[in-house]
Amino acid sequence: MSYNRIKKYAVPVTIASSGTTKTSGVVPINGLLRGIVVDAPDLDDSDTYTVTLIDEEGATIQTFATLAENSVVAKYIDANNNYFNQPLHNPQVTITASGAQAAARDFVINIYYES
């Protein structure tokens, strides 16, 4: 596999004050999922959060649960230790914190995909 076919798309997502969940707009990418890196802020009343990739029809592509706050988390393999290879076409990203936030919280999700 040539690394020059791997691309990165940054998706900013902000959970609003007093909110727990936010879904991004449509992410204009088309290819195979190769990895995801999430830069998460410090959270209120939550120690963890969940990231879900949703396809164009609303089905779940991949869920990353119980991720630690105030850290950068990288995922490149699934629960069976296989590298990601799911097709992506105009997905959306949902962030769900385990508790309500006192102020807006900004996340950056970097999606790595092969086109």
N, C-alpha and C positions, 0 to 999 in steps of 0.2 A: 504494500500500500504506500503510495506516494504521499508525503505530508503536505505537499503543496495543494492538494485537493481538500484538506481540512480547513474549514472556515470557522470564524467565531462571530457570534451576534450577541451583543449586550442588550439585555432587556431590563430597564428600570421599573420597579414596582414599589408603590408606596401604600402602606396600610394607614388609613386615616386615623386621626385621633378618635378614641373610643371604639375603634373597629378591631376586628380579628382576622378578616379575610379580604383579599383584593385579587382580582383577575386582570391580567394585562390585556391590552388590545391584541389583535392578530399580529403574530410575528412573521414577517414576510420571508420565510426561508423554505427551501425545498431540498430535501436530501435525506441522508441517514444519520440518526443520532449517534454521536461518538462520545459525548461526555457533557457534563454540566458542572459549572462552578458557581457557587452562591456566596456572595459577600453579604453577611447579615449583621444588622446593628444590635446594640443592647436592647432588650425587650422589657416591657413592664408586665408584671404579673404572669410571666411566661419564662420558662427556661428553654423551651423548644419551639420549633415551627415545622411545618410540612410544605414541601414544594411538589406541585402536581403539574405535569405536562398534559395538555388536553388537545386532541386533534380537532380538525375542522368540523367533524360531525358531533363533537362533544364527548367522545369516548376518551378514557384515560390511557395515555401512552405509557407513562411511567410516574410513580409516586416515590418521593424520598421523604420518609417520616422520621420524627424525633431527631431533627438536626439541632445542633447546639447554637444558642444565640451568641452574638458578638464574636463571630469567627468566619473564616473562609473555609467552605466545605467543597471538596471535589469528588465527583462520582463518575467513574468510567466503566464499572462492571456492575452486573445485576446480582441478585441474591444467589444465583447459581455460579457465580464467578465467570460469567460469559461477558465478553465485551459487548457494549450496546450496539445494536444494529437495526433499531426500529426506524421505519420511514417517518419523515416529518413533512407535512405540507400545511403551511399556514397555521402552526399550533398557537396555543395560548398558554400562559403560565399563571397558576394560582398559588398564592402564598397564604397559609393559614397559621396564625400564631395561636398558642395554647391558652392565651388570655387576652383581654382587652388592653389596648395601648392608651396611655395617658396623653401621648403626643404622636404626631405622624412619624412613621418609621420607614426609612428608605432601604430597599434591598436592590442589589444588582445581580442579575442572573446571566451568566455567560453560557450560551449554548454552543457547543462545538458540534459541527456536522460536516459530513462529506457530501459534496455536490457532484 
